[in-house]
Amino acid sequence: MPESLFEQTCPDDYLVRLAASDLGRSYKSLATSELAIRRNDVVLDLGCGPGADLPAFAEAVGPDGGVIGLDHDPVHVEQAAARAAELPQVQVRECDIHALDMSSGSVDRAHTDRVLQHVVDPATVIAEARRVLRAGGCAVFAEPDWDTLIVDYSDLALARAYTRFVTEQVVRNGCIGRQLPRLAASAGFAITKVIPITATFQDAEAADKVLGFRRVTERAVSAGYLGAKAADQWLDHLATRPFFASVTLFIVVAAA
């Protein structure tokens, strides 16, 4: 198996790299469009990470609007603040998005992007987003459903075991994509649109930059989901044979 094909560890710039990819630009552009940001709006980016979306939001609200980026990770907050340093309408601060330090009805738009899959309690975060939105406001949640991950492999049981490991062990809320409409409706939102975005990959190396096959496979072996020999055969197949994989992300548009 080509040792250099699959990444050994998750790179530090993973989130920024994904945002800059064709896939990232495509679904992020759609999510921003569905937010329907108006000039002078206040936009809240929950779990803003390194701030990949902040410049687009700042451009949409204009110089007299506002953009608030919140994240619990101080490193991400520092990176996001640096990215928005020349954008005076953007504020970035450290915050637990389960308990927003903001007044009710204080923002016009709210947004998450691949954040709710990781939080302790997605329902609480969504409820907080609803609380701080003004009447007539809008939220857009973009989240994957990892149970939709399919990888073409001759041993279907092994491929399913790999997906099951990702869903059950790798991602805290692996099925959040399908749960979003229910959770948002329960928080008081009116669901206006659900848009599935299915990413397809026919190049193993390109897919690995999103899916991290080697490092996830090694963890699956350690956790007992895959046997060591079967895992080696799996990685060899992915690296050397014609490749196909896909996974679906859902964009849920919700009105306050």
N, C-alpha and C positions, 0 to 999 in steps of 0.2 A: 504494500500500500504506500502511495506517495506520502512521505512523512510531512511534507510541507503543505499539503492540500488543506487540512483542517487546522483551525486555530487551537492552540493549547489552552489558552486562558481568555477570558472576556476582556477585550481591550478597554482602556480607560475612556476612550472617546466613542464607545459603542453608541450611545444615545445620539450624539451629534452626527456620527457617520450614518446611522439609519435615517435621520431626518434629512440628510443631504442626498440620499439615494433616490433613484427614480420612484421606487415604491413609496418612500417617505414623503417626497414632494407631492406625489399624486394624491394620497389620502389626506395629507395635511391641508392641501389647497381646497379639497372638497369640504373638510371640516370647517375651515375658516369661512368658506362661502356660505355654508349652512348656518353659521352663527349670525349672518346678516348684520354685521357690525355697522353702526351708523357713526357719522362724525359726532364727536363730543361724548360718545358713550364711555362708560366705565366697564372694562373687561377684566374678569378675574380668571387667572390661569392657575388652577389647583394642581399642585405637584408639578411645577414648571420645569423641574430638572435644571439642566444647564442653560435654559432660556431659549431654546431653538425657535419657539413660536412667538416670542415677545416682539421682535422687530415687525413681523407681519401685522400683529394686533396694533402696535403703535402707529403704523402707517394708516391702518383703517380708521382709527379714532381721531387722527389728526392731532395737531399741537395743543388743542384745548380739551382733548379727551383724557382718559386715564387708563392705564394698564397696571394691574397688580399681579405680580408673580409670587406665589407662595410655595415653599418646599421645606421639608423637615431636615434635609441634609445640608449642613453648613458649607460643604465643598460645592455642592450644586448652587447654593445661594450665591456664593462668591463668583462662580463661573457665570451665572445668569446676570449678576450685577455688572460684571465686566462687559458682557455682550451688549447690555443696554446702557452703557455708560454715556453714550452720546444721545440718548433718548430721554429728555427731561420729563416726559409724560409717564414714564415707567417707574414703578416702585417694585423693589424685590426685597423680600424679607423671609426670615425663618419662621415657620409656623407649623403646628400640628393641624392638618386640614380636617381632622375629626372634630375640632373645636375652634372655629374661626374667631379671631379677635376682631370682628367686624360687626357693625350694626345691621339689623334686619333691614331688608329693602334698600341696600346701599349700592348695588351694582346692576348693570343692564344685561350683561352677558357673562356666562360661566362656562368653563371648558376643562375637560380632562383628556389626556392622551396617554393611554397605556399606563395609567396610574392606579386605577381601581383594582387592577389585577394583583397589586402588591399590598394594598392597605389592609389593616387589621379588620376594619368593619366598613365595607363599601356602602351599606345602607345609611350609616351615620354621615359619611362624607356627602352622599347625594342629598340627604336631608338638610345638611348645612348649606349646600349650594342653593337649595330651594329657599331656605330662610333668608339668605342675603340678597336674593334676586328681587328686584322691584316687580310689581304687577305688570304683566305684559312683557317681562324679560324672557330670555331664552338661554337654555343650556345645551351644549353639545358634548356628548360623551363618546369618545372613540376608544374602544377596548377590544382586544382579541378574545376568541374562544378557542383555547388550546386543544379542546376535545375534537375540533375540526381538523387538526393536523393529520395529514396523510402523507406517507412516504412510500413510493412504489418499491416493493421488495417481494421476492419469491415466497418467503415465509411470512404469510399474513399475520399469523399469531405473534411473531416477534415484532413486526412493525406496530401492531396494536399495543403490545406490551410497552414499547418505547413511548408511544403517545400517552398511554395510561400513566407512565412514570412522570412525564412532563406535566400532565394535568393534576396528578395527585401529590407530587412531591416537589417539583421544580418551581411551579408558580403557585403562590398562596391561594389565589382565587382563579383557578384555571378555567372555569366555565363562566366567567363574568359576562362575556359577550351576550350569551343567551339570557342572562338574568337581568340585564340592564333595563329593558322595558318594564318589567314587573317592579323592580326596585324604584325606578323613577316614578312610576304611577303611584306606588305606595307612599312616596314622599310628597305627593300632591301635584306632580307635574302632569300635563296633558301631552301624551306622546304624539307628535305630529309626523314623524318619519323615522323609519329604520332602514338604513342602507348597508347592505353587506358588501364588503370589499374583500375579494378572494385574491390573495397573492399566490402566483404560481411560479415555480422555479424549474428550469431545465438544465441548470448548471450547478453542480454540487458545490463548487467553491463559492459561488455567489450566494447560494442558499446558506452555506455555513456561516457567512458573515451575519446572518439574521438568526439562525437556528442553533449554531454552536454544537455540531454533531459530536465531535470527539469528547469535549468536556462533559456533555450531557450523558453520552453513552458510558463514560467511565463512572459517573455517579450512579447510573442505572445498574451497573454491575455491582457496585459496592452496596446498593440497596436491595439487591437480590431480584430485581425485575428481569435482568438478562444474565445469561451465563457468559463467562469470559471468552470461551471459544466462539460461541454464537455471536458475541459482540464484535470480535475481530473480523468474522466473516461479513457481518453487517457493514462495518466501516469500509472494508475492502470493496464490497459490492458498490457502495455509494460512491467511492472514489474512482472506480475503474469501469463501471457499466453505465449505459444510458440512464439518465437520472430524471426523476420527476417527484416533486413534492408541492403541497399547497397548504395554506392555512387561511382562515377567514377572520377578519376584523369587522366589527359592527359599529357604525356611526348612528347614534341615537339622538334625535333632535327632540327636545322637550320644552314646552312652553310653560312659563310660570303663571 
